[in-house]
Amino acid sequence: MSRESRGATSGHRLPDRSRPSIFRGPAVRRRDIVCFSQLRWDFVYQRPNHLMARAARRGRVFFVEEPTFEDETRSTFAVVVRDGVTVITPKLPVAVAPDPHTSLKKVLDDVVRLFDIVDPILWYYTPMALPWTDHLSRSVTLFDCMDHLAGFNGAPPEMLALESALMERADLVLTGGVQLYKAKRAAHPDVHCFPSSVDVDHFASARWIETEPADQAAIAHPRLGYCGVIDERMDMELVARAAAAHPEWQLLMLGPVVKIDPASLPRPANVHYLGPKAYAELPGYLGGWDVGIMPFAHNEATRFISPTKTPEYLAAGLTVASTTIDDVVEPYGNHGLVEIGDGSDGFVAACERALSHDRSAHRRAAGAFLAKTSWDRTWVAIDALLEDLLDRRTAPVARRRVALRHDRVASVPVTASAPSRGVSSLEP
């Protein structure tokens, strides 16, 4: 198929076979996005969810998860719709787990045929999808680099090589933070930084919560809370030391425990693990906290992170304490919105300062800062980059079509009823 943009029908109906005119402009261009993610849609609601849900407001979005391996005799897939996004989960036989690429390619081809997907935007969060997707026709290849995945525990050895290959193939590269942008900008001619953003209204509702969730309501104050994935990026020893330094503090940990042994987590009486919570539930929990905390470790997995929870805590009206993460220090720490401290003494001191803040003044400052950002604004800016890229891709096609039309007109024989000056006036 052609690699030029052809568009697609919005919604989830099978599209008709007509294609929008190239001369109608970007306002009516219809698009499909096929997104490949290492994160499952229903895991933790974060950057891929926010952006793909907004993309689905103007066109079809297919979110392809990593496969599950089951006692199947053939390769198939499950389909659900979430926030207007069609979520595809490949289901493969256990026997192909050591080498799933051929089966994944077949599943993906079946998806493309079933939904009549034509020259989509291929949107990658993980380079690991490249071996079984690079055969697809596409209008644009986009790499949204939200994390340094090669720095995570258990990263496949081929991750760096595949990321390098994806950077070469990508037409557009986005980064989830400033540090990632600095690391990638020399490797590609079209890199753009879009740090973690926030749905302010969603989290601001935390300020007016009247009834707390049952598993938090009985916990005493002051409460210092964390929400997010609990994995190798967390310094759980720091959490234990903060709990020991202030036995009156209650440290609440919300989120799934991933890639670390739950038995290894510190469990003093004033540390509470409340488990994963749905995105819709988060304001109800944050509304009962006194401080939002980010006790991140310093390792390869945190070197480039731009935590989404920073603006979420601020939108919820919380004061915030964090270890020294570059994309937290600037801009949040340098603007007085987050207290920063490393080591047990430094982090505890940062928490103490956060607890002592004038909350009303802090909320005013945070509100003024967050007024400049939102996931809606982020999506509008990314969408504009895509439209510009698609316009540049389709402009040569439009010029070729105009030239062809002129050639055909110029080749019409001149008769008495069609003066030659009339023909010449159509020439470019």
N, C-alpha and C positions, 0 to 999 in steps of 0.2 A: 504494500500500500504506500501511497505517498506520505512523506514526512511533513507535508504542509498541513496547516491547521484546517480542519473541516468542521469542527464544532460537534455538538451533540445536543440531544433534547434534554431539557431539565426534567426533574421528577423521576419517576421509576417506571414509566410506561415504555414499551418498546418504541423507538423512534420511527418516524416515517423515513423514507429513503431520500427525501429532498434535502438539499444542502443550502444553507443561507447564502445569499449573494455576497461576493467578496466586497461589493461596493456599499453594503449596508452599514459598515463600520462596526467598531467594537461594542457599541451599545446593545446590539442584537446577537452578537456572537454566542453560540451555544457550545458548551464544553463538557467533556467528561474528564474527571480526575480519577486515576487509579493510584492509590496510596499504599505503600508497603512499609509496615511498621513492626518493630521488635516488641512493641507494647500492645497488649490486648486492649480492645476498646473499653471493656468493663473492668480493667485493672485499677488504675488511678486516673481520674479525670485531669488531664494536663494538656500541654501544648498541642499534640496531634488532635485531640478531641475538640479543643476550642477552634482551631483553624479549619479542620475538615467540616465541622458543623456549620460554620459560616460559609464555607465554599459551597455547601449543599443548598444554600438559599438561592443560588443562581444556576446551578447545573448538577448533573449527576456525579456523585462521589462514591467510589468503591474502595473500601478500606480492607486491605488484605492482611490478615493476621498471619503469624507463624503457624505452621501446621500442628495438629494433634495426631498422635500415632495410636491407632486403635486396632481391634481385632476385625479389621475389614478385609474383604477379599479383593477390593478394587479401590482406586483413588476417587474420592468424591469431595463434596464441600457442603457446609451449612451456610445458610443465609438468614440474617436478621437485619432489621432496620432500626437504627439508633439515631435520634436527632436528625432525621432526614438522610443519614448516611447508610449505604448498604454495606454491611459488615460481612466479609467472606472469610470463613474459617476452613482451610483445607483439612480434610480428614484422610490420612494415608494409612496403609497397612503397616504394621510394626516391622514387617520384613524389609521395608525399603528405608527404614530410619538411618542406616549407615550412609546411604547415598540417595537422598530424596529428590535431587534436582530434576530428573526426568519425569517423575510423577508430579512434581509441583508445576512443571512447565505444561503438562497435559491438563491439569486442573485449571490453570490460568487460561489456557486456550479455550477450554470449555466455557469458562466465565465470559470471555470476550465474545464467543459465538452466541451464547444464551442471551446476553444483554445487548448484543449488536453494538459493541464499543468500537468506535472508529477513531484512530489517531488521537488517543487521549493524551493528557498531560500525565506523565509518569512522575510521581512524587515519592521520593525515597526518604525514609528515616533511618533505614539500615542498609549498609552496603552488602550485607549477607544475602539480600534478595537478588543481587545483580546476576548471578549465574543462571537463574531460571526466569528472568524477565527481560534480558537484554535483546532478545529476538523480536520483541513486540514493536510494531509500528507505533510511532508517537508523534505528537506535534512539538512537545517540549519535554526535556528531562530536567527535573528540579531535585536538588539535594538539600533537604532541610536538616542541617547538622545541629541537633539540639544537645548533644552530649559527645564527649570523647569516649566512644564506646570501647575502643581498644584498651582504655585504662581500667576497665571494670574487671573484677574477678571473673575468671572463666571465659574471658573473651577468646574466640577462636583465633588460632595463629594466623589465619589468612585474612583477618579483619583489615589490617593496615593496607595490604596489597589491594584488596577489593575497594577500600575507600579511595585509594589513589586512582584506581580505574574509574570509579564513579565520578570523581572530580574531573577526570578527563572527558567523560561523556556528557557531563551536566552542562546545560545551557545557562542555568542560573543556580547559584548557591546561596542559601540563607544560613545564618548562624543564630543560635539561641542565646548568645551573650557576647560581651565585648572581648573577653579573653579568647573565645573560639574564633571570633572575627580576626583578631590579631594573628592567630595561628594559621588561618586559612587564606587570608587576603592575597598573599603572594603566590598561592598555588592555583589561582583561577582569576580570569579577567573580570568576572561579574559576581562579586561577593557582597552581600548586604547583611547588616547586623540588625536583628530584631529580638531584643532581649525579652525575657519573660514579662508577660503583661497580666492583666487582671480584669475580671468582671466586677467592677466596683459595686454596683447595685446588689449583686448577689451576696457579697461578703459584708457590705454595710448593713444588711438586714440583721447581722449578729448583734447590733447595738440595741435592738428592740425585742430580743427574744424574752418571752415571759416565762416559759416553762422549759426547764432544762431536760436533756435526755436522761433517762432513768439511771444509766450506768455512770453518770457523772454527778448527778444532783447531790448525792450524799458526801462527796469529797470536799474536804475543808479548803479554805483559802489561807494564804495566797496560792494560786494555781499558775504554774508555768507549763505551757503546753507546746507540743510539737505535733504537726500532722504531715504525713508523707510516708514514703517508703522507708522502712528501717532495714538498712543493708550496710555494706562495707563503708559507705560514705559517712556513717554516723560514728561519733566517738562516744560509745556507751560507757566507757570508763569515766569520761567527763560528766556524764549524767549521774553516775554513781557518786562521784566526788561532790557534785553540787548538792545531791540529796543528803550526803553525810554532813556537809558544812552547814546546812540549814534544815534540820529535821522538821521544822514547821512548814517548810515549802512542800507543796504537792506537785510532783512532776508527772504530767499526763502525756502518754505516747500513743498517738493515733496512727494507724496504718498497718499494712501487711509487713511481716518479717520475711525477708527474701535473702537467700544465699548466705545466711548466717544461722547458726544453730540457736533456736529459741531458748534452749537450756543454758546457753552462755550469757544470756541477758541478765544484767544486775536486777535484783528483785528485793530491794529494801522496802519497808512498809510504806514509804512515801513516794514510790515510783509505781505508776499505774499504767498497765498496757490494756488499752480499750479496743484494740483490733481495728480492722479496716472499716471505713465509713464511706457511704455514698457521697458524692459531691453535693447533693441537695441537703445532706445532713450537716455539713461542716459548719455553717453559720450557727447552728444550734449549740455546737460544742464551743466554738471560739468565743461566742458571746458570754460564756461563763469563765473565761480565763482572765488572768491579770497581766500576763506577759506571754508573747509568742517567742519560742526559742528555736535556735538553729545550731545545735551542738555538732557541727561537722568536723570530721577528722581532716588531717592534711595528708592526702595521698594522690595517686594518679587519677582516681575516680572523681576527686573533688577539685582538681586543678583548674578545670575550665567551666565549672557549673555556674549557672545563673538561676538560683532557686526561685521557682514560681511562688513559693509560700511567702517570700518577703513582701511583695505588694498585697498579697491576700491578707496577711496579718494586719498590715497597715489599714487596708480598707475596712477590716472588721473593728477598727478602733483600738487595736492593741499596741502597747509599746513592745519593742523587740530587742532581743539580745542574740548575738551571733559570734561565732569564731571568725577569724580573719579569712574570709573568702573574697577574692578580688572583686567579683561582680556584685558583692554586697557592700564592701567598703566604699566603692564608687559605683553608683551615686549615693546610696542610702546612708552609709556611715558618715561620709563627708558632708552630707546635708543635715546631720543631726537627727536622722530618723531611726537609726539602729545603733545600739550600743555594741561595741566590739571589744572582745577580749579573748586571749588564748591561754591555754594551760588551765589547770583547775582554779588557781587563784584569779587569773585574768577573766575567765568566763564567769565565775561566781560574782566578781566585782561588776561585770557588765550587766548581769541579771539584777544585782542590787540597784544599780543606777536606773535600769529600766523600771523597776518597781517604784522608784522615788519620783518618777516624772510627773509633772502636771499633765494629767491625761487630756484635759480640755485643750490646752495649748498644743499638745502633741497631735491631737486629732485635727486641729486646724491646719497645722503645718503639713501633715500627711495628706489631708484633703486637697490642699493647694498643689502639692506635688503630683498626686495621682490624677488630677484633672487633666494632665497632659498625656495620659496613656490609658489604653483599654485594648482588649482583644479585638473589638470592633475596629478601632483605628489601625491596629496592626494588620488586620486582614485587608482593610481598604488599601493600605500601602503595598502589601504583597500583591493584591489583585491588580493594582495599577502596573506593577512591574511585569506581571504576566501578560497583561493586555498590550503593553508596549512591545514586549518580545514577540507576541503573536502578530502584532501589526507589522513589525519589521520583517517577520517571516513571510507574511502574505503580500506585502507590498510588491516584491518582485513578480509574484504570480499575477497580480492585478496589472502590472505594467506589460507583462508578456501577453495577457489576454487583450489589452487595448491595442497593442502592436499587431496582434494577429487579426483583430477586427479591421484595423486600418489596411492591412495587407489585402484582406479579402475584398474590401470596398474598392481599393485601388486597382484590383485585377478585373473589375467589372468592365466589359466592353463599353466604350463611349458611343452613344447613338445621338441622333438628331434631337431626341427628346431629353437627353441627359448631357448637357454641355460639359466640355472638359473642365471648365473653371469650377463647376460644381463638384467634380471629383477631386480636383487638386485642393479645394478648400478643406477636405477631410484629412489631408495628410498632416502628419505631425510637424 
